[in-house]
């Protein structure tokens, strides 16, 4: 993984206004995901993945939707290595994403 910033340009002022809260909720959710992983709570992991898949694109974060879909799928098959990787991918994305208005 790299430290290079991921720049997302948002041209909708209403969406731009609520993005900081959305991203903060995703960052807060990381502890829940890590705990669910440690407990092998596949139902919780699947539910979180499903929510990420549905919400990411609505806010301009297609990568969050992609990660969520992968997490949901891996949770259904109880694929721990993939789940762990997708949680790491989400953390990396959240650490590097930067939103700018157009």
C-alpha positions in Angstrom: 0.0 0.0 0.0 1.1 3.6 -0.6 0.8 6.9 1.1 -0.4 8.6 -2.0 -3.6 10.6 -1.5 -6.7 9.6 -3.2 -8.5 12.7 -4.4 -12.2 12.6 -4.9 -13.9 15.6 -6.6 -17.5 16.3 -5.6 -19.5 18.9 -7.5 -22.7 18.6 -5.4 -22.7 21.1 -2.6 -25.3 19.2 -0.6 -23.3 16.0 -0.7 -20.0 17.8 -0.1 -21.5 19.2 3.1 -22.3 15.7 4.6 -19.3 13.8 3.4 -17.1 14.6 6.5 -19.8 13.0 8.7 -20.1 10.0 6.4 -16.3 9.4 6.4 -16.1 9.9 10.2 -18.8 7.2 10.7 -16.8 4.9 8.4 -13.6 5.5 10.4 -15.5 4.9 13.7 -16.8 1.7 12.2 -13.3 0.3 11.7 -13.2 -0.9 15.4 -16.5 -2.7 15.0 -15.3 -4.4 11.8 -12.0 -5.5 13.5 -13.9 -6.8 16.5 -16.3 -8.7 14.3 -13.4 -10.2 12.5 -11.7 -11.2 15.7 -14.9 -12.9 16.9 -15.5 -14.5 13.4 -18.9 -12.8 13.4 -19.6 -13.4 9.8 -23.2 -12.1 10.0 -22.0 -8.7 11.3 -19.3 -8.6 8.7 -21.7 -9.4 6.0 -24.1 -6.7 7.2 -21.4 -4.1 7.4 -20.2 -5.0 3.9 -23.7 -4.8 2.5 -24.1 -1.3 4.0 -20.8 -0.1 2.6 -21.6 -1.5 -0.8 -24.9 0.4 -0.8 -23.7 3.7 0.6 -20.3 4.3 -0.9 -21.3 5.1 -4.4 -24.1 7.4 -3.2 -21.4 9.7 -1.8 -19.0 9.4 -4.6 -16.8 6.7 -3.1 -17.1 3.8 -5.6 -14.1 2.2 -3.9 -15.9 1.9 -0.6 -18.8 0.2 -2.5 -16.4 -2.2 -4.1 -14.7 -3.0 -0.8 -18.1 -3.5 0.8 -19.2 -5.9 -1.9 -16.0 -7.9 -1.5 -16.4 -7.9 2.3 -20.1 -9.1 2.0 -19.2 -11.8 -0.5 -16.2 -13.0 1.6 -18.3 -13.1 4.7 -20.9 -15.3 3.1 -18.2 -17.8 2.3 -16.4 -17.3 5.6 -13.2 -16.4 3.8 -11.1 -15.0 6.6 -8.0 -14.0 4.6 -10.1 -12.0 2.1 -12.2 -10.4 4.9 -8.9 -9.4 6.7 -7.6 -7.9 3.4 -10.8 -6.0 2.7 -10.8 -4.5 6.2 -7.2 -3.4 5.6 -8.2 -2.0 2.2 -10.9 0.0 3.8 -8.6 1.4 6.5 -6.0 2.3 3.8 -8.6 4.0 1.7 -10.0 6.0 4.6 -6.5 7.0 5.6 -5.7 8.4 2.1 -8.9 9.7 0.8 -9.2 13.5 0.4 -12.4 15.2 -0.8 -12.4 18.5 -2.7 -15.2 20.5 -4.1 -15.4 21.5 -7.7 
